[in-house]
């Protein structure tokens, strides 16, 4: 290896050392599990020592027993699949609509004049406040639930993707004009990849928002789902079953958010940040 070939690698290594010294530090192995396991340990310790009363929060081992009973006697798997189906459909429609609207608005002044105003008005009106209106329009069946989740998911996707599209450095456009690159090629190779971090950030918010919507809409005339299970448990005073449902919701959200972060780390491998 020549000195010229070795120099770029040395410079890259030096940059990484500086980034780690001034940044948050080296990546911690299995950091994904540290926070949840610590929370579980505090919960267990508090329940075992009596600091956390069972009337306030059921002990973890009682939640495990309740989970087993729901799994074997009350079709917990069917409830989980029903909730996942609602969340996935609503999230899918919301992400698709939000992404398309953001691209139209972000790449066109005319599109922005038509789309951005109504979206900003929608941001100021909580989607959950529209549920009575959705019930009047769609009834209390599956359609109302999916539409509600879709609208909740749409807004963060639109806002962050639109911001990513408009946040592209203008120097890239000047360079593209100098190189005589067409608009289509510029959008495809510069603008859309540059907006991807904003889209993925919006996805993290959208996933969390979709679960928030799921918790609420499953209280309305649902015959299956985690929310339906929690509603029945509330009527019969089964706090352990309620905690089972809440834990499942939490696992849904945590795993979905972690999956989006993992995809982002792989897709945006070309971008060097303090996280690397």
Secondary structure, 3 states (H helix, E strand, C coil): CCHHHHHHHHHHHHHHHHHHHHCCCCCCCCHHHHHHHHHHHHHHHHHHHCCCCCCCCCCHHHHHHHHHHHHHHCCHHHHHHHHHHHHHHHHHHHHHHHHHHHHHHHHCHHHHHHHHHHHHHHHHCCHHHHHHHHHHHHCCCHHHHHHHHHHHHHHHHHHHHHHHHHCCCHHHHHHHHHCCCCHHHHHHHHHHHHHHHHHHHHHHHHHHHHHHHHHHHCCCCCCCCHHHHHHHHHHCCCHHHHHHHHHHHHHHHHHHHHHHHHHHHHHCCCCCCCCC
